[in-house]
């Protein structure tokens, strides 16, 4: 054998074999990692894919939809496995080799890092994907789950086959706290926030903390609400309150700005589903909160979209809890019914002049992380041991969530988070404006043209986000306002029924006051 072919004898096995059928694998002294043959002549890509899967299926590698994900550290979540990363990631556990014949007719089996093309083919191969464990949720810490048997327990670290959940190893041990001590922990965390109402807003915050920690308690396909934190001014603590709800579980606060358009929103939501992101915080929203992709996301258990930079789509079960914060932001009717609201009030002239007894920021939340999580776990266990009582109220948009988390919060003595908010900032402005408009129309008692309705709204300062303060609206504005009015056709609004007759330019609008004993179905908008 020519000596130039043996420049790495410790990793090459190069026997001279006539008409070889099975080449011997390469060898590295004192390294127990198994060897996997790369595809080539007489050895198919599917063979390599199946062999790799059998060796890697019990590692932190999972399938979600038609994609491969790996779980690293608690703060990373589930990361899509790229072909470039996979080439060397798998070498932690095995060696690859390729069989080739030299021009001198010598069979050699050198160790090789697989090519990007081979890695891409393996990751897309059904022989590889089908052998990996499916995953639906990533837990940064040990979090509770409701088993199929009905038992509520904390998940162990690692992979749980029943719940299809991977729990990261983070070294946090939850203390066993009595209920009263757990209540005091939560009260201490929230005591310096200026809530604008006696108890409802605080109850919503506690339900949000419990939702992030206990999302695995919900039945399959059940939907949580979005949580919207509003304030009269900047500096009231909205973003800090979102951190209180997220940092104890995640170890950080995943805040982001409101996307510029629906396309950007779609991308952000898809990434959160693909990676199993537990929380999405859209911070400091300054405009009207309305987004078709977000409303679709909140009203469905699965979400689908096109993967950025690729031609294929991904659909997966979502486990993301959405938070929004804003000053003076208003909401669309669809967002209102899918959300719970918290209002903060800042009563000093300048936010920086407010005096705090302590700085409740990320370092302090992390310092007491285990104790806060232990308090949340105590609230859940106490509710469970008491027979899982239901709350005094419910919400049909997220009834399963209401019975579960509303029941836990109310049983713990914090009040009901499902009470109707009586706050201007959380109002559905279209509905509030429609009520005022219908009252004025009912006073006149006559049917009005579209132009007359516009004039009445302008005179009263209503629907300012849709129509100008004065003057004739242009066609796009007229179309938008007309569509807003059509949503309420034949609906009871307060004590009046709003009706639209005719079509096109002949359309007429009228509001009739209805006596209480003849109302059909009551007030559709009364919570």
Buried (B, 14 or more C-beta within 10 A) or exposed (E): EEEEBEEEEEBBBBEEEEEEEEBBBBBEEEEEEEBBBBBEEEBEBBBBBBBBBBBBBEBBBBBBBBBBBBBEEBEEBBBBBBBEBBBEBBBEBBBBBBBBEEEEEBBBBBBBBBBEEBBBBBBBBEBBBEBBBEBBBBBBBBBBBBEEEEEBBBBEBEBBEEBBBBBBEBEBEBBEBEBEBBBEBBEBBBEBBBBBBEEBBBBBBBBBBBBBBBBBBBEEEBBBBBBBBBBBBEBBBBBBBBBBBBBBBBBBBBBEEBBEEEEEBBBBBBBBBBBBBBBBBBBBBEEBBBBEBBBBBBEEEEBBBEBEEEEEEBEBBBBBBBBBBBBBBBBBBBBBBBBBBBBBBBEEEEEEEBEEEEEBEEEEBBEBBBBBBBBBBBBBBBBBEEEBEEBEBBBEBBEBBBBBBBBBBBBBEBBBBBBEBEBBBBBBBBBBBBBBBBBBBBEEEEBBBBEBBBBBBBEEEBBEBBBEEEEEBEEEBBEBBBEBBEEBEEBBBBBBBBBBEEEEEEBBBBBBEBEEEEEEEEEEBEE
